[in-house]
Amino acid sequence: MGCCCDDDEQLLQPLNPSEIQNSDQIPPSASSTAVVHGGEAVISPMNSHFSALICHDTLRAILEKLALPDLARAACVSRIWNFVASDRELQTKAFKDPWKIKDVIGDPSSGSFWRDNSLSKFAISHRIVRGDSVASLAVKYSVHVMGIKRLNNMMSDHGIYSRDRLLIPISNPDCLINGTCYIELDIYAKREVAVLYLDGGPDPKLTTMLNRLTSERSKKRVIDSLRRSMQVDGETAQYYFAVSDGDPRSAFSQFSEDLRWEREAGLT
């Protein structure tokens, strides 16, 4: 859920202006009054142009009461709603509150992370020691063997021997109370989760590796986007991404200039 635009005038525009009828066809009260239900005015997302709902402070006070999935849906109503609902502090609060978490540390590689905070979004980090097995860990944490294997993308119990840690599904949400979770992209689970460490914090070496993998994943996604936009091969997109110091807009601009020069020179 990111910011759609930069100025207040644009923020007041609906996300899908083509779906909005000409203002001359809208009754005078449609954009300035709330929906009437039982004789009383009702503020709702279907009436997002109600005067109270274009004030940032008022809108924030309303949206911060929403659950995380509802906050994600509210971001689709209009640009000003998207601007407020995409605030990181607001998202983090909605993510933490149902589970009474103390803090959430880290930035997800995708904004879709903030669309859901069900219990499956969390996991306990267990550092593997001699004698551990999937079955023994299932007993220790009161979870199912298949739950551990599914979360860690394991085909068999033998997969445990090639790993430094396993993610353990959370069966009792009480363990999250006053806890600190770290947003991580697990290299084996191949998914982003909010990880709870029961014995302190994450290993600095592991954190460095995870950050590098997250950065590489984000870079690959940007290059793939450039490749599709430029309609070129991956190596060409990667070249322009590199010469622009990782700025996709600058990369596309440089590519357009080179393409225009080739056409003027009669090379294409």
Secondary structure, 3 states (H helix, E strand, C coil): CCCCCCCHHHHCCECCHHHCCCHHHCCCCCCCCCEEECCEEECCHHHCCCHHHHCHHHHHHHHCCCCHHHHHHHCCCEHHHHHHHCCHHHHHHHHHHHHCCCEEECCCCCHHHHHCCCHHHEEEEEECCCCCCHHHHHHHHCCCHHHHHHHCCCCCHHHHHHCCEEEEECCCHHHHCCCEEEEEEECCCCEEEEEECCCCCCCHHHHHHHHHHHHHHHHHHHHHHHHHHHCCCHHHHHHHHHHCCCCHHHHHHHHHHHHHHHHHCCCC
